[in-house]
Amino acid sequence: MSAATIPMAGDVAELVGPVAQHVENRSLLLDKFVFHKKWPVVEEQTRRGRDYVKWDEASRWSFMRIADGADQILRKEAAEKSRRAQGNNVEPENRDRFQAESRIAEALANVKWDSKELAALRASHTRRFIDLFRSARGDQAAITIGQLEGRLAINLADSLIQNAGICLDRLFGLPYIPGSAVKGACRHAALEELKTAEGAQKEAVFTQFRAVFGTADNDFSKGDLKPLRHLLGQSSEDQKGAISFLPAYPVNDAKVVVDLTNVHYPDYYQRGRTEDQSRENPRPNPFPAVEIGAQFAFCLVLNGVNEDKNLLEVAKRWLESALTIRGLGAKTAAGYGWFSIRPDVLEKLHSEAAAERKVASEREQAAKLEPSAEISAQLASMKPNDLACVLNGYVYESQWPKDSSLLFELTLFEFIKTERADLGEGKKGKKAMINLAQKLNRPHP
């Protein structure tokens, strides 16, 4: 079996590889190269003529290879299939099947991506976006950091294999949560509060609900707001929501793992006879999930329909209630999709962003400065040992002189580079010069 069974140009097939082993994007593998178990592995002769041995491990292995550490898992599976093929009492057709599956599992294990590097890059992009988002929107935006306390199953219905999907960023191949899913979970939490409210409080929550999410006629005629139609009064059913819910991206290493749903008994589900359960073999259904510990940034913003900033606080409260009490995504009743709120992480991100802005500002200022002739003269008058001590003060950034200025650092860097290069050749001197060059954004040999 190969990717050639998929209609594609010959040069594309060669570029992709027989089992798409050359594809380095997990999103592309998930969307286009999930190997269905109905595809043939080996061909055999039967009484009916030609028949095919099916690949029952197809979907499970396809999802395994998009997970972190997939190569090790698949090579272990390949070794197990090879071992079973060498058994003394194995039928010839089963031996062929095991050997074919071993080769395919080994081929699928040749994943190319660097999960750690991609995760770090994706997280840095998210942190940068948060900083820009806050700067651009100010008090018209709200950000919450949620940390997964149970695995996240998201977008299970959207896949080539039933109940086995996941949302992966198209560029990085890393998990994210669509804005529609964030809004849906938040809306559900708001509905629960609306159902339990009474009297004047119910009317107030209803007004907030419509302002945040918006409503349409179908919501009150056929949808979940039908029991609340009497609260509309004389107002129109159609109203646009004032809050936009952005996709939530991870700010740390969000690992993808392979999980299993409860076992399935197809005959029992089709016929409903309990005796079928004793005859059937359980068939676990694999699906990819996001591992516990991933931290996602949830961003809300006023979209211009209503400028009431209180709506942001209301929406944020409902969102945090959804994340911590009801969960997000699929299988929340089984413990999936539950978050804790991490304001400390948000503060840390703000601090890091402020530090990065400070460094960028210093580099910009340094680019406009020229070395000071007065400071250069002072450095020239110093003894070599004393000058080396001054330079060594810049070896460890956390221990730089507190009274140090950009002008002094620039003058010191240029003086050592042009006048006393010998002091910058030692281990400490070289480190200090590299640190200064990075801060000042100046070339250093």
C-alpha positions as CSV (number, residue, x, y, z in Angstrom):
1,M,0.0,0.0,0.0
2,S,1.3,3.5,-0.8
3,A,0.2,7.1,-1.1
4,A,0.1,6.3,-4.9
5,T,-3.5,5.0,-4.3
6,I,-4.5,8.6,-3.8
7,P,-4.9,10.4,-7.2
8,M,-2.0,12.8,-7.5
9,A,0.6,13.9,-10.0
10,G,3.7,11.6,-10.2
11,D,6.1,14.3,-9.1
12,V,4.0,15.1,-6.1
13,A,3.8,11.4,-5.2
14,E,7.6,11.1,-5.3
15,L,7.9,14.3,-3.2
16,V,5.5,13.0,-0.6
17,G,6.8,9.5,-0.4
18,P,5.1,6.1,-0.5
19,V,3.5,6.5,2.9
20,A,3.8,10.3,3.1
21,Q,6.9,9.9,5.2
22,H,8.5,13.0,3.7
23,V,5.6,15.3,4.9
24,E,6.9,17.4,7.8
25,N,3.6,19.1,8.6
26,R,1.3,17.3,11.1
27,S,-1.7,19.3,10.0
28,L,-1.2,18.1,6.4
29,L,-0.7,14.5,7.5
30,L,-4.0,14.6,9.5
31,D,-6.0,16.3,6.8
32,K,-4.8,14.5,3.7
33,F,-2.8,11.3,4.7
34,V,-4.8,9.4,7.2
35,F,-4.5,5.8,6.1
36,H,-7.9,4.2,6.2
37,K,-8.0,0.6,7.4
38,K,-10.1,-0.4,4.3
39,W,-7.1,0.2,2.1
40,P,-5.2,-3.0,1.2
41,V,-1.8,-4.0,2.7
42,V,-1.0,-7.2,0.8
43,E,-2.8,-9.1,-2.0
44,E,-3.5,-12.8,-1.7
45,Q,-5.2,-15.6,-3.8
46,T,-8.5,-16.9,-2.5
47,R,-11.2,-19.2,-3.8
48,R,-12.9,-16.1,-5.2
49,G,-9.9,-15.0,-7.1
50,R,-8.0,-12.0,-5.9
51,D,-8.6,-10.6,-2.5
52,Y,-6.9,-8.1,-0.1
53,V,-5.7,-8.4,3.4
54,K,-7.0,-5.2,5.1
55,W,-4.9,-3.0,7.3
56,D,-6.8,-3.0,10.7
57,E,-4.1,-0.8,12.4
58,A,-4.4,2.0,9.8
59,S,-6.3,4.7,11.7
60,R,-4.5,4.0,15.0
61,W,-1.1,4.3,13.4
62,S,-2.0,7.4,11.4
63,F,-2.9,9.2,14.6
64,M,0.1,7.8,16.4
65,R,2.5,9.4,14.0
66,I,1.2,12.9,14.6
67,A,1.8,12.6,18.3
68,D,4.9,13.6,20.2
69,G,7.4,10.7,20.4
70,A,5.6,8.9,17.6
71,D,8.7,7.4,16.0
72,Q,9.6,5.4,19.1
73,I,6.0,4.1,19.5
74,L,5.7,3.1,15.9
75,R,9.1,1.4,15.8
76,K,8.0,-0.6,18.9
77,E,4.8,-1.6,17.0
78,A,6.9,-2.6,14.0
79,A,9.1,-4.8,16.1
80,E,6.1,-6.5,17.6
81,K,4.6,-7.2,14.2
82,S,7.9,-8.6,13.0
83,R,8.1,-10.8,16.1
84,R,4.6,-12.2,15.5
85,A,5.5,-12.9,11.9
86,Q,8.3,-15.2,13.0
87,G,6.1,-17.4,15.2
88,N,6.2,-21.2,14.6
89,N,2.4,-21.6,14.2
90,V,1.6,-18.6,12.1
91,E,-0.4,-19.2,9.0
92,P,1.3,-18.0,5.8
93,E,-1.3,-15.3,5.0
94,N,-1.0,-14.0,8.5
95,R,2.8,-14.0,8.3
96,D,2.6,-11.9,5.1
97,R,0.2,-9.6,6.7
98,F,2.4,-9.1,9.9
99,Q,5.5,-8.5,7.8
100,A,3.7,-6.0,5.5
101,E,2.3,-4.1,8.6
102,S,5.8,-4.1,10.2
103,R,7.3,-2.5,7.1
104,I,4.5,0.1,7.0
105,A,4.8,0.9,10.7
106,E,8.5,1.4,10.3
107,A,7.9,3.7,7.3
108,L,5.4,5.7,9.2
109,A,7.9,6.1,12.1
110,N,10.1,8.3,9.9
111,V,8.6,11.6,11.1
112,K,10.6,14.7,10.3
113,W,9.4,17.5,12.5
114,D,11.2,18.9,15.5
115,S,8.4,19.2,18.0
116,K,10.4,21.1,20.6
117,E,11.6,23.8,18.1
118,L,8.1,24.2,16.6
119,A,6.5,24.4,20.0
120,A,8.9,27.0,21.2
121,L,8.4,29.0,18.0
122,R,4.6,28.8,18.2
123,A,4.6,29.8,21.8
124,S,6.9,32.8,21.1
125,H,4.5,33.9,18.3
126,T,1.5,33.6,20.7
127,R,3.3,35.7,23.4
128,R,4.2,38.3,20.8
129,F,0.6,38.4,19.6
130,I,-0.6,38.9,23.2
131,D,1.7,41.8,23.7
132,L,0.6,43.4,20.4
133,F,-3.0,42.6,21.1
134,R,-2.9,44.4,24.5
135,S,-1.0,47.4,23.0
136,A,-3.5,47.8,20.1
137,R,-6.8,47.2,21.9
138,G,-6.0,48.3,25.5
139,D,-9.1,48.2,27.7
140,Q,-11.2,47.0,24.8
141,A,-9.6,43.5,25.2
142,A,-9.4,40.8,27.8
143,I,-7.0,37.9,28.1
144,T,-7.2,34.8,30.2
145,I,-4.5,32.0,30.4
146,G,-6.0,28.6,31.0
147,Q,-3.9,25.5,31.9
148,L,-5.2,22.1,31.0
149,E,-5.8,19.9,34.0
150,G,-7.3,17.1,31.9
151,R,-6.5,16.1,28.3
152,L,-8.2,18.2,25.6
153,A,-10.3,16.5,22.9
154,I,-11.2,19.2,20.3
155,N,-12.8,18.9,16.8
156,L,-13.3,15.1,17.0
157,A,-16.1,15.2,14.5
158,D,-14.1,16.8,11.7
159,S,-11.9,14.0,10.5
160,L,-11.5,11.3,7.9
161,I,-11.9,8.8,10.8
162,Q,-15.1,9.0,12.8
163,N,-14.7,10.7,16.3
164,A,-10.9,11.1,15.8
165,G,-10.1,14.7,14.8
166,I,-8.1,17.5,16.4
167,C,-7.5,21.1,15.5
168,L,-3.9,21.7,14.3
169,D,-2.4,25.0,13.1
170,R,-1.8,24.7,9.4
171,L,1.7,26.2,9.5
172,F,3.1,24.8,12.8
173,G,1.0,21.6,13.0
174,L,0.4,22.3,16.7
175,P,-2.9,22.3,18.5
176,Y,-5.2,25.3,19.0
177,I,-8.8,25.9,20.0
178,P,-11.0,27.6,17.4
179,G,-12.8,30.8,18.4
180,S,-16.1,29.1,17.6
181,A,-15.4,26.4,20.3
182,V,-14.4,29.1,22.8
183,K,-17.6,31.1,22.1
184,G,-19.7,27.9,22.3
185,A,-18.3,26.9,25.7
186,C,-18.7,30.5,27.0
187,R,-22.3,30.7,25.7
188,H,-23.2,27.4,27.4
189,A,-21.9,28.7,30.7
190,A,-23.9,31.9,30.3
191,L,-27.0,29.9,29.5
192,E,-26.6,27.9,32.7
193,E,-26.4,31.1,34.7
194,L,-29.4,32.5,32.8
195,K,-31.5,29.4,33.6
196,T,-30.8,29.6,37.3
197,A,-31.4,33.3,37.7
198,E,-34.7,34.7,38.9
199,G,-36.7,37.8,38.7
200,A,-34.9,41.1,37.9
201,Q,-31.6,39.3,37.9
202,K,-32.8,37.0,35.1
203,E,-33.8,40.0,33.0
204,A,-30.4,41.6,33.6
205,V,-28.5,38.4,32.7
206,F,-30.6,38.0,29.6
207,T,-29.8,41.5,28.5
208,Q,-26.1,40.8,29.0
209,F,-26.4,37.5,27.2
210,R,-27.9,39.1,24.1
211,A,-25.3,41.9,24.1
212,V,-22.3,39.6,24.4
213,F,-23.4,36.8,22.0
214,G,-26.1,38.2,19.9
215,T,-29.3,36.4,19.0
216,A,-31.3,35.5,16.0
217,D,-35.0,34.6,15.4
218,N,-34.2,30.9,15.2
219,D,-32.8,31.0,18.7
220,F,-36.2,31.8,20.1
221,S,-38.4,29.8,17.7
222,K,-36.4,26.6,17.5
223,G,-33.2,27.0,19.4
224,D,-32.1,26.9,23.1
225,L,-33.6,30.3,23.9
226,K,-37.2,29.3,23.1
227,P,-38.2,29.1,26.8
228,L,-36.9,32.7,27.3
229,R,-38.8,34.3,24.4
230,H,-41.1,36.1,26.9
231,L,-38.1,38.1,28.1
232,L,-37.8,39.8,24.7
233,G,-40.8,42.0,25.2
234,Q,-41.2,44.3,22.1
235,S,-37.5,44.2,21.1
236,S,-36.3,42.5,17.9
237,E,-35.0,38.9,18.0
238,D,-32.0,39.8,15.7
239,Q,-29.0,41.4,17.5
240,K,-25.3,41.2,16.8
241,G,-22.9,40.2,19.5
242,A,-20.5,42.8,20.9
243,I,-17.7,40.3,21.7
244,S,-15.4,38.6,19.3
245,F,-13.8,35.3,20.5
246,L,-10.4,34.7,19.1
247,P,-8.8,31.3,18.6
248,A,-6.8,30.2,21.6
249,Y,-3.1,29.3,21.0
250,P,-0.6,27.7,23.4
251,V,2.0,29.8,25.2
252,N,4.0,26.8,26.2
253,D,4.8,23.3,24.9
254,A,1.4,21.8,23.9
255,K,2.0,18.1,23.3
256,V,-0.2,15.9,21.2
257,V,-0.8,12.4,22.4
258,V,-2.9,9.4,21.3
259,D,-5.8,8.5,23.5
260,L,-8.4,5.8,23.2
261,T,-12.2,6.0,23.5
262,N,-14.2,3.3,25.3
263,V,-14.3,0.0,23.4
264,H,-16.9,-0.6,20.8
265,Y,-19.2,-3.6,20.2
266,P,-20.7,-3.0,16.7
267,D,-22.9,-6.0,16.6
268,Y,-24.4,-5.2,20.0
269,Y,-25.0,-1.6,19.0
270,Q,-26.7,-2.7,15.8
271,R,-28.9,-5.4,17.2
272,G,-29.1,-4.5,20.9
273,R,-28.7,-8.1,22.0
274,T,-26.6,-8.4,25.2
275,E,-25.3,-11.9,24.1
276,D,-23.4,-10.2,21.3
277,Q,-21.1,-8.6,23.9
278,S,-19.7,-12.0,24.9
279,R,-18.8,-13.0,21.3
280,E,-17.3,-9.7,20.1
281,N,-13.8,-8.5,20.3
282,P,-13.6,-4.9,21.8
283,R,-12.4,-2.4,19.3
284,P,-10.8,0.7,20.9
285,N,-11.1,3.8,18.8
286,P,-7.9,5.9,18.9
287,F,-8.0,9.7,18.7
288,P,-5.4,12.5,19.2
289,A,-5.6,14.7,22.2
290,V,-3.7,17.6,23.8
291,E,-1.7,16.5,26.9
292,I,-2.3,17.9,30.4
293,G,-0.2,21.0,31.2
294,A,-0.7,23.0,28.0
295,Q,-1.4,26.6,28.6
296,F,-3.7,28.5,26.2
297,A,-4.3,32.2,25.8
298,F,-8.0,33.1,25.4
299,C,-8.5,36.5,23.9
300,L,-11.8,38.5,23.9
301,V,-12.3,41.8,22.2
302,L,-15.1,44.4,21.8
303,N,-15.8,44.4,18.1
304,G,-17.5,47.8,17.8
305,V,-21.2,46.7,18.0
306,N,-21.3,47.9,21.6
307,E,-18.6,49.9,23.4
308,D,-19.7,48.9,26.9
309,K,-16.5,47.7,28.5
310,N,-18.4,45.9,31.3
311,L,-19.4,43.4,28.7
312,L,-15.8,42.3,28.5
313,E,-15.8,41.5,32.2
314,V,-19.1,39.6,31.9
315,A,-17.8,37.6,29.0
316,K,-14.5,36.9,30.7
317,R,-16.4,35.6,33.9
318,W,-18.5,33.3,31.8
319,L,-15.4,32.1,29.9
320,E,-13.6,31.3,33.1
321,S,-16.6,29.5,34.5
322,A,-16.8,27.4,31.3
323,L,-13.1,26.5,31.5
324,T,-13.0,25.6,35.2
325,I,-16.5,24.3,35.9
326,R,-17.9,22.8,32.7
327,G,-14.9,22.2,30.5
328,L,-14.3,22.8,26.8
329,G,-14.3,20.4,23.9
330,A,-15.5,16.8,23.8
331,K,-15.8,14.3,26.6
332,T,-15.9,16.9,29.4
333,A,-18.1,14.5,31.5
334,A,-15.2,12.0,31.4
335,G,-12.7,14.6,32.6
336,Y,-11.4,16.1,29.3
337,G,-11.1,19.8,28.6
338,W,-10.9,21.1,32.2
339,F,-8.7,24.1,32.9
340,S,-7.4,26.1,35.8
341,I,-6.9,29.9,35.4
342,R,-3.3,31.1,35.6
343,P,-3.2,34.8,36.2
344,D,0.5,34.4,37.3
345,V,1.4,33.1,33.9
346,L,-0.3,36.2,32.3
347,E,1.7,38.5,34.6
348,K,4.9,36.7,33.7
349,L,4.1,37.1,30.0
350,H,3.5,40.8,30.5
351,S,6.8,41.1,32.4
352,E,8.7,39.3,29.6
353,A,7.1,41.4,27.0
354,A,8.0,44.6,28.9
355,A,11.6,43.3,29.1
356,E,11.7,42.6,25.4
357,R,10.4,46.1,24.6
358,K,13.1,47.6,26.9
359,V,15.8,45.6,25.0
360,A,14.4,46.7,21.7
361,S,14.3,50.3,22.8
362,E,17.9,50.1,24.0
363,R,19.0,48.7,20.7
364,E,17.3,51.4,18.9
365,Q,18.9,54.1,21.1
366,A,22.3,52.4,20.8
367,A,22.1,52.5,17.0
368,K,21.9,56.3,17.1
369,L,24.8,56.7,19.6
370,E,28.4,57.4,18.9
371,P,31.3,56.5,21.3
372,S,32.2,59.2,23.8
373,A,35.7,60.7,23.3
374,E,35.8,61.6,27.0
375,I,35.0,58.0,28.2
376,S,37.4,56.6,25.6
377,A,40.2,58.8,27.2
378,Q,39.3,57.5,30.6
379,L,39.5,53.9,29.4
380,A,42.8,54.6,27.7
381,S,44.3,55.9,30.9
382,M,43.4,52.7,32.9
383,K,45.8,49.9,33.6
384,P,45.2,46.7,31.6
385,N,44.2,44.7,34.7
386,D,41.7,47.4,35.8
387,L,40.3,47.7,32.3
388,A,39.9,43.9,32.2
389,C,38.0,44.0,35.4
390,V,35.6,46.7,34.0
391,L,35.0,44.5,30.9
392,N,34.5,41.4,33.0
393,G,31.7,43.2,34.8
394,Y,29.6,42.5,31.7
395,V,30.1,38.7,31.6
396,Y,26.9,37.9,33.5
397,E,23.9,40.0,32.5
398,S,22.2,39.6,35.9
399,Q,25.3,41.2,37.5
400,W,26.0,44.1,35.2
401,P,26.9,47.4,37.0
402,K,23.7,49.1,38.1
403,D,25.0,52.5,37.1
404,S,26.0,51.3,33.6
405,S,24.7,53.5,30.7
406,L,24.2,52.7,27.0
407,L,26.8,55.4,26.1
408,F,29.4,53.8,28.5
409,E,28.7,50.3,27.2
410,L,29.0,51.4,23.6
411,T,32.2,53.3,24.2
412,L,33.7,50.4,26.1
413,F,32.7,47.9,23.4
414,E,34.2,50.0,20.6
415,F,37.4,50.8,22.6
416,I,38.1,47.1,23.4
417,K,37.3,46.2,19.8
418,T,39.7,48.7,18.2
419,E,42.3,49.5,20.9
420,R,42.6,46.6,23.3
421,A,41.4,43.5,21.3
422,D,43.7,41.3,23.4
423,L,41.4,41.8,26.4
424,G,38.5,40.5,24.5
425,E,40.2,37.3,23.5
426,G,40.1,35.5,26.9
427,K,37.1,33.4,28.0
428,K,35.5,36.1,30.1
429,G,36.4,38.9,27.8
430,K,35.0,37.2,24.8
431,K,31.7,36.5,26.7
432,A,31.4,40.1,27.8
433,M,32.0,41.4,24.3
434,I,29.4,39.0,22.9
435,N,26.9,40.2,25.5
436,L,27.6,43.8,24.7
437,A,27.3,43.2,21.0
438,Q,23.9,41.6,21.4
439,K,22.6,44.4,23.5
440,L,24.0,47.1,21.3
441,N,23.1,45.3,18.1
442,R,26.6,45.8,16.8
443,P,28.7,43.3,14.8
444,H,31.3,41.3,16.7
445,P,33.9,39.0,15.1
